[in-house]
Amino acid sequence: MLMNKANCSYPSSLGSFWNTTDISTRKITNYSIDCLAAASMTAIDWTTGGCSKLQNAMVVLSCNFPSLLLIFMYLLRATRKERQLLHAYYVLEILFETKEALKQMPNFNLVNTSASKGVTVCGDLHGKLNDLFLIFYKNGLPSENNAYIFNGDFVDRGNNSMEILMILFVSFLVYPNDVHLNRGNHEDFLMNMRYGFTKEVMRKYKIYGKRILQILEEIYAWLPLGTIIDKEILVIHGGISESTDLNFLHCISRNKMKSVLMSPIQMHGGHVNELKKHKGGRTTNLSLPEAVAQNEWRQVTDILWSDPRCKRGCYPNTRRGGGCYFGPDITANILSKFQLKLLIRSHECKPEGYEICHDGKVITVFSASNYYAEGSNRGAYIKLKRGKPPRFFQYQVTKTTRSRPLYQRVNTIEISAIRILKEKIISRKTDLTNDFQLQDRDKSGKLSLGQWALSMENVLGLNLPWRSLSSRLVTTDKDGNVDYMSCFSDIHIQKPVKEAQSALIETLYRYRSDLQIIFDVIDTDHSGLISMEEFHSMWKLFSIHYQVPIDDYQVDELAERMDLNNDGSINFNEFFKAFSVVHKFDKLNNPDTKFA
């Protein structure tokens, strides 16, 4: 689902990509970043500003590259002194896509770890961007091999709640199976009004701030309530009570819970007869469709607001005014009832960043260092792997960590982003070369920057700011003309079969993940081998479904070359292992490698 383009115009340049001035008069150009596409790929008609859906299909993570590059550039900008802001248009796009993706999530995410792949649990961040950067610097960025659970309270109190949300939301959109976002008690619009985030949004996005806050209110309600790891570790923001029922919580319509600070209305005879009065004297009349059952409200309030205590039993949380205090006996009973071993929660600042209580059955993790004042507390995160005890990592943001290490990590991020972009470029080398040469009427090997950018967009369709990226992708002469073949100079595709045509190899690389899926379907015995007939069937299915024109003779030639021992079968897994992109660094390690 995409935003209504009438409500927010496109920025006209990379400069305006970051600012917050009035965007209602901006002109639409070819240099805007592509809309995020978590569930579908979208084509934008830049002339009218309208959008049309191309297809709803399985999206490979690499298709989200423009989003990934966007957030990497954002990370880079966010660490600079000027603290430039992400343009409101992109904020709204990210928020819309995040809401749609979250609507597909269950109330409790299920995460499985192994001895080789674990998950990192982070606690409250509260708008402290430097803590998030330090976590990424020490522990690595989110990826398919580096999963994260962010356990609520992303916003309020700190000065960079908006930046943290953008980073977490885009990470979630790019890695929906490996980045998990739990709701905290501060993911609540009434809490935001009291503790600073509402003011932050309105200060940074004066024109579109109210719209941003409206969408965030919906996003909060769609955030999962918790995560269960390996069917034995419960991760929720606050805690539990004697009546906590995970089966019941799994079935409720969580999106009804706009704010747990608003108790549910009481209904008598089917009529709404109560107005809920809030602090400050404001009253809200809740409509019947928005009504939340009293039990649902209490259950959600307990898991978002409760705190553990040494005293046995369950009693009102008088300090917070919501949730309860729960003792070690309550923890033991609830964990036993639902066949769990451990409760990980956040919600409370701890001097060392974490705390273990209730005979080792409850762990509190808090990730915002210097929460009350400089030096007041350390931050921490937890790494978990199946069959191994939790590992705790502590840190504290200082003047040193705010500068050099963060820049190092951001530089690494940017390098990774450019590397991925170059892989997309080399996968269309033949098409790009043809387009370059078509514009190069003098056969000089050079194009103007505008011509080169137009060719890149025409062929790749990524809607990236090519002019700004040119310094990282191509070489230019003193007059600013681009040596267009230089964008292929430090990367090539390794051919599994030397005689194969480059255009075919590029097509294979571009759709390698989709081909692997089709192959897995055909390879019913999971032997890694398919017959020549099955190989042809696979290509026919692929060609029809993706409308990729590939001549039969090319497939025949490739199949014959791949059948190395002439036994009439093809080892497709070996083929894909040999099929890779080689960057300049790899080339230096293998000087005999030849370019495709």
C-alpha positions as CSV (number, residue, x, y, z in Angstrom):
1,M,0.0,0.0,0.0
2,L,1.5,3.3,-1.0
3,M,0.8,6.8,0.3
4,N,-1.5,9.2,-1.5
5,K,0.9,11.2,-3.6
6,A,-1.4,14.2,-3.4
7,N,-0.6,14.5,0.2
8,C,3.2,14.8,-0.1
9,S,5.2,15.9,-3.1
10,Y,8.5,14.4,-4.1
11,P,11.8,16.1,-3.2
12,S,13.5,17.7,-6.2
13,S,17.1,16.8,-5.4
14,L,19.4,14.9,-3.1
15,G,19.8,18.0,-1.0
16,S,16.1,18.3,-0.4
17,F,16.1,14.6,0.3
18,W,17.4,15.5,3.7
19,N,15.7,18.8,4.6
20,T,12.4,19.6,6.1
21,T,11.3,22.7,4.3
22,D,7.9,23.0,2.6
23,I,7.7,20.1,0.1
24,S,4.4,21.0,-1.4
25,T,6.0,22.9,-4.2
26,R,8.7,20.4,-5.0
27,K,8.9,19.1,-8.6
28,I,9.0,15.4,-9.4
29,T,12.4,14.3,-10.9
30,N,14.1,11.0,-11.7
31,Y,16.4,11.3,-8.7
32,S,14.1,10.2,-5.9
33,I,14.7,7.0,-4.0
34,D,12.4,4.2,-4.9
35,C,9.4,3.5,-2.7
36,L,9.9,0.7,-0.3
37,A,8.4,-2.5,-1.5
38,A,7.9,-5.1,1.2
39,A,5.2,-7.1,-0.5
40,S,5.2,-5.9,-4.1
41,M,7.3,-4.1,-6.7
42,T,6.0,-0.7,-7.7
43,A,6.5,1.4,-10.8
44,I,6.2,5.1,-10.5
45,D,4.9,7.3,-13.3
46,W,7.2,10.3,-12.7
47,T,5.2,12.5,-15.1
48,T,2.0,12.4,-13.1
49,G,3.3,11.3,-9.8
50,G,1.0,8.3,-9.8
51,C,1.8,4.7,-8.9
52,S,0.6,1.4,-10.3
53,K,1.2,-2.1,-9.0
54,L,3.1,-4.3,-11.3
55,Q,2.6,-7.6,-9.6
56,N,2.2,-9.2,-6.2
57,A,4.9,-11.8,-6.0
58,M,7.5,-13.3,-3.9
59,V,10.1,-10.6,-3.3
60,V,13.7,-11.6,-2.9
61,L,15.5,-9.5,-0.3
62,S,17.9,-8.1,-2.8
63,C,14.9,-6.4,-4.5
64,N,14.7,-4.1,-1.5
65,F,18.2,-2.7,-2.2
66,P,17.1,0.9,-2.7
67,S,15.6,0.8,0.8
68,L,18.9,-0.6,2.1
69,L,20.9,2.1,0.4
70,L,18.5,4.7,1.7
71,I,19.0,3.7,5.3
72,F,22.8,3.4,4.9
73,M,22.9,6.9,3.5
74,Y,20.7,8.0,6.3
75,L,23.0,6.5,8.9
76,L,25.9,8.3,7.3
77,R,24.0,11.7,7.4
78,A,22.7,11.1,10.9
79,T,26.2,10.8,12.4
80,R,27.3,14.2,11.0
81,K,27.3,17.3,13.1
82,E,24.6,19.0,11.0
83,R,22.1,16.2,11.8
84,Q,20.2,16.7,8.6
85,L,16.7,15.1,8.5
86,L,15.3,12.5,6.3
87,H,12.8,14.1,3.9
88,A,9.1,13.8,5.0
89,Y,8.2,12.0,1.8
90,Y,10.5,9.1,2.6
91,V,9.5,9.0,6.2
92,L,5.9,8.6,5.2
93,E,6.7,5.9,2.6
94,I,8.6,3.9,5.2
95,L,5.8,4.3,7.7
96,F,3.2,3.1,5.3
97,E,5.2,0.1,4.2
98,T,6.0,-0.7,7.8
99,K,2.4,-0.7,8.8
100,E,1.4,-3.0,6.0
101,A,4.2,-5.4,6.8
102,L,3.4,-5.4,10.6
103,K,-0.2,-6.3,9.8
104,Q,1.0,-9.6,8.5
105,M,2.8,-10.4,11.8
106,P,1.3,-12.5,14.6
107,N,0.9,-11.2,18.1
108,F,3.9,-13.2,19.1
109,N,6.8,-13.8,16.7
110,L,8.4,-17.3,16.9
111,V,12.2,-17.3,16.5
112,N,14.4,-20.3,16.2
113,T,18.1,-20.3,16.8
114,S,20.9,-22.9,16.3
115,A,24.4,-23.5,17.4
116,S,25.6,-21.4,14.4
117,K,22.9,-18.7,14.2
118,G,21.7,-16.9,17.3
119,V,19.7,-13.8,18.0
120,T,20.5,-10.5,19.8
121,V,18.0,-9.0,22.2
122,C,18.2,-5.3,22.8
123,G,16.2,-3.4,25.5
124,D,15.0,0.2,25.7
125,L,16.7,2.7,23.4
126,H,14.6,5.8,24.2
127,G,15.8,7.9,21.4
128,K,19.5,7.4,22.0
129,L,20.9,7.1,18.6
130,N,24.5,6.7,19.7
131,D,23.6,3.6,21.7
132,L,22.1,2.0,18.6
133,F,25.1,2.8,16.6
134,L,27.4,1.4,19.2
135,I,25.4,-1.8,19.3
136,F,25.7,-2.1,15.5
137,Y,29.4,-1.3,15.7
138,K,30.1,-4.0,18.3
139,N,27.6,-6.6,17.3
140,G,27.2,-6.0,13.5
141,L,24.3,-4.9,11.4
142,P,21.0,-6.8,11.1
143,S,21.2,-9.4,8.4
144,E,20.0,-12.9,7.5
145,N,22.9,-14.2,9.7
146,N,22.6,-11.6,12.4
147,A,19.1,-11.5,13.8
148,Y,17.8,-8.9,16.3
149,I,14.9,-8.5,18.7
150,F,14.3,-4.9,19.8
151,N,12.2,-5.1,22.9
152,G,10.2,-1.9,22.8
153,D,10.6,1.7,24.1
154,F,12.3,2.9,20.9
155,V,11.1,6.5,21.5
156,D,10.7,9.3,24.0
157,R,13.2,11.0,26.4
158,G,16.1,11.0,23.9
159,N,16.6,13.5,21.1
160,N,16.7,11.0,18.1
161,S,13.6,8.9,18.4
162,M,12.6,9.5,14.8
163,E,16.0,8.4,13.5
164,I,15.9,5.2,15.6
165,L,12.4,4.4,14.3
166,M,13.5,4.9,10.7
167,I,16.6,2.7,11.2
168,L,14.6,-0.1,12.9
169,F,11.7,0.0,10.4
170,V,13.8,-0.1,7.3
171,S,15.9,-3.0,8.9
172,F,12.6,-4.8,9.5
173,L,11.4,-4.2,6.0
174,V,14.7,-5.5,4.5
175,Y,15.0,-8.4,6.9
176,P,11.4,-9.2,8.0
177,N,12.4,-12.7,9.2
178,D,15.5,-11.5,11.1
179,V,14.5,-8.2,12.7
180,H,11.7,-8.4,15.3
181,L,10.1,-5.4,16.9
182,N,8.2,-5.8,20.2
183,R,5.8,-3.1,21.5
184,G,6.8,-1.3,24.6
185,N,4.8,0.9,26.9
186,H,6.2,4.0,25.2
187,E,4.9,2.9,21.8
188,D,1.8,4.7,22.7
189,F,0.7,8.1,21.4
190,L,-0.4,9.3,24.9
191,M,3.0,8.5,26.3
192,N,4.6,10.3,23.4
193,M,2.6,13.4,24.3
194,R,4.0,13.3,27.8
195,Y,7.6,12.3,27.3
196,G,8.8,14.2,24.3
197,F,8.4,12.2,21.1
198,T,5.4,14.2,19.9
199,K,7.3,17.4,20.3
200,E,10.3,16.0,18.5
201,V,8.2,15.0,15.5
202,M,6.5,18.4,15.3
203,R,9.8,20.2,15.7
204,K,11.5,18.2,12.9
205,Y,8.6,17.9,10.5
206,K,6.5,21.0,11.0
207,I,4.3,20.6,8.0
208,Y,3.7,16.8,7.9
209,G,4.3,16.1,11.6
210,K,0.6,15.5,12.4
211,R,0.3,13.0,9.5
212,I,3.4,11.2,10.7
213,L,2.1,10.9,14.2
214,Q,-1.3,9.6,12.9
215,I,0.4,6.8,11.0
216,L,2.7,6.0,14.0
217,E,-0.4,5.6,16.2
218,E,-1.6,2.9,13.8
219,I,1.9,1.3,13.6
220,Y,2.2,1.1,17.4
221,A,-1.1,-0.8,17.6
222,W,0.2,-3.3,15.0
223,L,3.5,-4.0,16.7
224,P,3.7,-7.6,18.0
225,L,3.3,-8.0,21.7
226,G,6.3,-10.2,22.2
227,T,8.6,-12.9,20.8
228,I,9.2,-16.5,21.8
229,I,12.6,-18.0,21.2
230,D,13.1,-21.7,20.6
231,K,9.7,-22.3,22.3
232,E,11.3,-21.7,25.7
233,I,12.2,-18.1,26.1
234,L,9.5,-15.4,26.3
235,V,10.6,-11.9,25.4
236,I,8.2,-9.1,26.3
237,H,8.7,-5.5,27.3
238,G,7.3,-5.3,30.8
239,G,6.4,-8.5,32.6
240,I,3.6,-10.8,33.6
241,S,0.8,-11.2,36.2
242,E,-0.9,-14.1,37.9
243,S,-3.6,-14.0,35.2
244,T,-1.3,-13.7,32.1
245,D,-2.6,-16.0,29.4
246,L,-0.3,-16.4,26.4
247,N,-2.9,-18.4,24.5
248,F,-5.5,-15.6,25.0
249,L,-3.0,-12.9,24.1
250,H,-2.1,-14.8,20.9
251,C,-5.7,-14.5,19.7
252,I,-6.7,-10.9,20.5
253,S,-6.9,-8.2,17.9
254,R,-3.9,-6.2,19.1
255,N,-4.6,-3.3,16.6
256,K,-7.6,-2.2,18.7
257,M,-5.2,-1.3,21.5
258,K,-4.3,2.3,20.4
259,S,-3.2,3.2,23.9
260,V,-3.2,1.1,27.1
261,L,-3.5,4.4,29.0
262,M,-7.1,4.4,27.9
263,S,-9.1,1.8,29.9
264,P,-11.8,0.1,27.9
265,I,-15.3,1.5,27.9
266,Q,-18.0,-0.2,30.0
267,M,-21.0,-1.3,28.0
268,H,-24.5,-1.9,29.5
269,G,-27.3,-3.1,27.3
270,G,-25.2,-2.6,24.2
271,H,-24.8,1.1,24.7
272,V,-21.7,3.1,25.3
273,N,-22.2,5.0,28.5
274,E,-18.7,6.0,29.7
275,L,-16.3,8.8,28.8
276,K,-12.7,8.1,29.8
277,K,-11.1,11.1,31.4
278,H,-7.4,11.5,31.0
279,K,-4.8,13.5,32.9
280,G,-5.1,17.2,32.0
281,G,-8.9,17.0,32.0
282,R,-9.3,15.9,28.4
283,T,-12.0,13.3,27.7
284,T,-12.3,10.9,24.8
285,N,-15.5,9.3,23.6
286,L,-14.6,5.8,22.3
287,S,-16.8,4.5,19.5
288,L,-18.2,1.0,19.9
289,P,-16.0,-0.6,17.1
290,E,-12.9,0.6,18.9
291,A,-13.9,-0.9,22.2
292,V,-11.5,-3.4,23.8
293,A,-12.7,-6.0,26.3
294,Q,-11.6,-5.4,29.8
295,N,-9.7,-8.6,30.0
296,E,-7.8,-7.9,26.8
297,W,-6.8,-4.5,28.1
298,R,-5.6,-5.9,31.5
299,Q,-3.6,-8.6,29.8
300,V,-1.8,-6.2,27.4
301,T,-1.3,-3.6,30.2
302,D,0.4,-6.3,32.4
303,I,2.9,-7.4,29.8
304,L,3.8,-3.8,28.8
305,W,3.9,-2.2,32.3
306,S,4.7,-4.8,35.0
307,D,7.9,-5.2,37.0
308,P,9.5,-8.1,38.9
309,R,10.0,-7.9,42.6
310,C,11.5,-10.2,45.2
311,K,8.3,-10.3,47.2
312,R,6.0,-13.2,46.4
313,G,2.6,-12.7,44.9
314,C,1.1,-10.2,42.5
315,Y,0.1,-6.8,43.6
316,P,-0.6,-3.3,42.0
317,N,2.3,-1.4,40.5
318,T,1.8,1.7,42.5
319,R,4.9,3.5,41.2
320,R,3.9,3.3,37.5
321,G,0.1,3.3,38.0
322,G,-0.3,0.4,35.5
323,G,0.5,-3.3,35.4
324,C,1.6,-5.1,38.5
325,Y,4.6,-6.2,40.6
326,F,5.1,-9.9,40.3
327,G,7.1,-12.2,42.5
328,P,9.3,-15.3,41.8
329,D,6.3,-17.6,42.5
330,I,4.3,-15.9,39.7
331,T,7.2,-16.2,37.3
332,A,7.6,-19.9,38.1
333,N,3.9,-20.6,37.7
334,I,3.5,-18.8,34.4
335,L,6.7,-20.3,32.9
336,S,5.7,-23.7,33.9
337,K,2.1,-23.3,32.7
338,F,3.3,-22.5,29.2
339,Q,6.3,-24.8,29.2
340,L,8.9,-22.0,29.1
341,K,12.2,-21.7,30.8
342,L,13.1,-18.0,30.8
343,L,11.5,-14.5,30.7
344,I,13.5,-11.7,29.1
345,R,12.1,-8.2,29.7
346,S,13.2,-4.6,29.6
347,H,11.3,-1.6,30.9
348,E,13.7,-0.7,33.8
349,C,17.0,1.0,33.8
350,K,19.7,-1.1,35.5
351,P,23.1,0.3,36.6
352,E,25.0,-2.5,34.7
353,G,22.6,-2.6,31.7
354,Y,21.1,-5.9,32.8
355,E,19.9,-7.8,35.9
356,I,19.0,-11.4,36.7
357,C,16.4,-12.2,39.3
358,H,13.8,-14.8,40.3
359,D,16.3,-17.6,40.6
360,G,17.7,-16.9,37.1
361,K,14.3,-17.1,35.4
362,V,13.9,-13.4,34.7
363,I,16.4,-11.2,32.9
364,T,16.1,-7.4,32.5
365,V,18.0,-5.9,29.6
366,F,18.2,-2.1,29.1
367,S,20.2,-0.7,26.2
368,A,20.1,3.1,26.7
369,S,23.3,4.0,28.5
370,N,23.6,7.3,30.4
371,Y,19.9,7.2,30.8
372,Y,19.5,9.6,33.7
373,A,22.8,11.4,33.3
374,E,26.3,11.0,31.9
375,G,27.8,7.9,33.6
376,S,24.6,7.0,35.4
377,N,24.3,3.5,33.9
378,R,25.7,1.1,31.3
379,G,23.8,-0.3,28.4
380,A,23.6,-4.0,27.5
381,Y,22.4,-6.5,25.0
382,I,22.0,-10.3,25.1
383,K,23.1,-12.9,22.6
384,L,21.2,-16.2,22.6
385,K,21.9,-19.5,20.8
386,R,20.1,-22.8,21.2
387,G,21.6,-25.0,23.9
388,K,23.9,-22.3,25.3
389,P,23.5,-19.9,28.2
390,P,22.8,-16.2,27.5
391,R,25.8,-14.0,26.9
392,F,25.7,-10.4,28.1
393,F,27.5,-7.5,26.4
394,Q,27.9,-4.2,28.2
395,Y,28.9,-0.8,26.9
396,Q,28.7,2.9,27.6
397,V,28.5,5.8,25.1
398,T,31.4,8.2,25.6
399,K,33.0,11.0,23.6
400,T,35.3,8.4,22.0
401,T,32.4,6.1,20.9
402,R,30.5,9.1,19.5
403,S,33.2,9.8,17.0
404,R,35.7,7.4,15.5
405,P,34.1,4.0,16.0
406,L,30.7,5.2,14.7
407,Y,32.3,6.7,11.6
408,Q,34.1,3.4,11.0
409,R,30.9,1.5,11.2
410,V,29.1,3.9,8.9
411,N,31.9,3.8,6.4
412,T,31.6,0.0,6.4
413,I,27.9,0.3,5.9
414,E,28.3,2.6,2.9
415,I,31.0,0.3,1.4
416,S,28.6,-2.7,1.7
417,A,25.8,-0.7,0.1
418,I,27.9,0.3,-2.9
419,R,29.1,-3.3,-3.2
420,I,25.5,-4.6,-3.5
421,L,24.7,-1.8,-6.0
422,K,27.7,-2.8,-8.2
423,E,26.4,-6.4,-8.2
424,K,23.1,-5.1,-9.6
425,I,25.0,-3.1,-12.2
426,I,27.1,-6.0,-13.4
427,S,24.0,-8.2,-13.7
428,R,22.8,-5.9,-16.4
429,K,26.2,-5.2,-18.1
430,T,25.1,-6.2,-21.6
431,D,21.9,-4.1,-21.4
432,L,23.8,-1.1,-19.9
433,T,26.6,-1.3,-22.5
434,N,24.1,-1.3,-25.3
435,D,22.3,1.7,-23.9
436,F,25.6,3.6,-23.3
437,Q,26.7,3.0,-26.8
438,L,23.4,4.0,-28.2
439,Q,23.9,7.5,-26.6
440,D,27.6,7.6,-27.4
441,R,27.2,8.7,-31.1
442,D,30.8,9.8,-31.4
443,K,32.1,6.4,-30.1
444,S,34.3,8.2,-27.6
445,G,33.6,5.9,-24.7
446,K,32.3,8.8,-22.7
447,L,28.9,10.4,-21.9
448,S,27.8,13.4,-20.0
449,L,26.9,12.9,-16.4
450,G,23.2,13.4,-17.3
451,Q,23.3,10.9,-20.1
452,W,25.0,8.3,-18.0
453,A,22.5,8.8,-15.1
454,L,19.6,8.5,-17.6
455,S,21.0,5.2,-19.0
456,M,21.5,3.8,-15.5
457,E,17.9,4.6,-14.6
458,N,16.4,3.4,-17.9
459,V,18.1,0.0,-17.5
460,L,18.1,-0.6,-13.8
461,G,14.9,1.2,-12.8
462,L,16.1,1.6,-9.2
463,N,15.1,5.4,-9.0
464,L,18.4,6.2,-7.3
465,P,20.2,9.5,-7.2
466,W,22.7,8.5,-9.8
467,R,24.4,11.9,-10.2
468,S,25.3,11.9,-6.5
469,L,26.4,8.2,-6.6
470,S,28.6,8.7,-9.7
471,S,31.7,9.4,-7.7
472,R,31.5,5.9,-6.2
473,L,30.7,4.1,-9.4
474,V,32.5,5.6,-12.4
475,T,35.5,7.8,-13.3
476,T,35.1,11.2,-14.9
477,D,37.5,13.4,-16.9
478,K,38.3,17.0,-16.1
479,D,35.3,18.2,-18.1
480,G,33.0,16.0,-16.0
481,N,32.3,13.5,-18.7
482,V,31.8,9.9,-17.6
483,D,33.9,6.9,-18.8
484,Y,30.9,4.7,-18.9
485,M,32.7,1.4,-19.1
486,S,34.5,2.2,-15.8
487,C,31.4,1.1,-13.8
488,F,32.3,-2.5,-14.7
489,S,36.1,-2.1,-14.1
490,D,36.3,-3.6,-10.6
491,I,33.6,-6.3,-10.7
492,H,32.6,-9.2,-12.9
493,I,30.5,-12.3,-12.9
494,Q,32.3,-15.6,-12.5
495,K,31.2,-17.9,-15.3
496,P,30.4,-21.5,-14.3
497,V,30.8,-22.4,-18.0
498,K,33.4,-20.4,-19.9
499,E,31.7,-20.7,-23.2
500,A,28.3,-19.3,-22.0
501,Q,27.2,-16.0,-23.4
502,S,27.6,-13.0,-21.0
503,A,24.0,-11.9,-21.5
504,L,22.7,-15.3,-20.4
505,I,25.1,-15.4,-17.4
506,E,23.8,-12.0,-16.3
507,T,20.2,-13.2,-16.6
508,L,21.1,-16.2,-14.5
509,Y,22.7,-14.1,-11.8
510,R,19.8,-11.6,-11.7
511,Y,17.3,-14.3,-11.1
512,R,19.5,-16.8,-9.3
513,S,17.3,-17.0,-6.1
514,D,14.1,-17.5,-8.1
515,L,15.8,-20.3,-10.2
516,Q,17.0,-22.0,-7.1
517,I,13.4,-22.1,-5.8
518,I,12.1,-23.6,-9.0
519,F,14.9,-26.1,-9.0
520,D,14.1,-27.1,-5.4
521,V,10.5,-27.8,-6.5
522,I,11.6,-29.9,-9.4
523,D,14.3,-31.8,-7.4
524,T,11.8,-33.8,-5.4
525,D,14.4,-36.3,-4.1
526,H,16.7,-33.4,-3.0
527,S,19.7,-35.1,-4.7
528,G,20.9,-31.9,-6.2
529,L,20.7,-33.5,-9.7
530,I,18.0,-33.0,-12.4
531,S,17.7,-34.6,-15.8
532,M,18.1,-32.6,-19.0
533,E,14.4,-32.8,-19.5
534,E,13.7,-31.3,-16.0
535,F,16.3,-28.7,-16.7
536,H,14.4,-27.6,-19.8
537,S,11.1,-27.7,-17.9
538,M,12.6,-25.5,-15.3
539,W,13.7,-22.9,-17.9
540,K,10.3,-23.0,-19.6
541,L,8.5,-22.4,-16.3
542,F,10.9,-19.6,-15.4
543,S,10.6,-17.9,-18.8
544,I,6.8,-18.0,-18.8
545,H,6.4,-16.8,-15.3
546,Y,9.0,-14.0,-15.4
547,Q,8.6,-13.2,-19.1
548,V,12.4,-13.4,-19.6
549,P,13.2,-14.1,-23.3
550,I,15.9,-16.8,-23.5
551,D,16.5,-18.7,-26.7
552,D,16.2,-22.5,-26.6
553,Y,19.6,-22.9,-28.3
554,Q,21.2,-21.0,-25.4
555,V,19.6,-23.3,-22.9
556,D,20.6,-26.3,-24.9
557,E,24.2,-25.1,-25.1
558,L,24.4,-24.3,-21.4
559,A,22.8,-27.7,-20.5
560,E,25.4,-29.6,-22.6
561,R,28.3,-27.7,-21.1
562,M,27.0,-28.2,-17.6
563,D,26.7,-32.0,-18.1
564,L,30.4,-32.5,-17.5
565,N,30.4,-36.3,-17.3
566,N,27.8,-36.8,-20.1
567,D,25.5,-38.8,-17.8
568,G,22.3,-36.9,-18.8
569,S,21.9,-35.1,-15.5
570,I,23.0,-31.7,-14.1
571,N,24.4,-30.9,-10.7
572,F,22.5,-27.7,-10.2
573,N,23.8,-27.0,-6.7
574,E,27.4,-27.2,-7.9
575,F,26.5,-24.9,-10.7
576,F,25.2,-22.2,-8.4
577,K,28.2,-22.6,-6.0
578,A,30.5,-21.8,-9.0
579,F,28.3,-18.9,-10.0
580,S,29.2,-15.7,-8.2
581,V,30.2,-12.1,-8.5
582,V,33.9,-11.3,-8.1
583,H,34.8,-7.8,-6.8
584,K,38.2,-6.1,-7.3
585,F,39.3,-7.3,-3.9
586,D,38.6,-10.9,-4.9
587,K,40.3,-10.3,-8.2
588,L,43.5,-9.3,-6.5
589,N,43.6,-12.6,-4.7
590,N,43.1,-14.4,-7.9
591,P,45.0,-12.6,-10.7
592,D,44.2,-15.3,-13.3
593,T,40.5,-14.5,-13.2
594,K,39.2,-13.2,-16.5
595,F,36.2,-10.8,-16.9
596,A,33.0,-11.9,-18.6
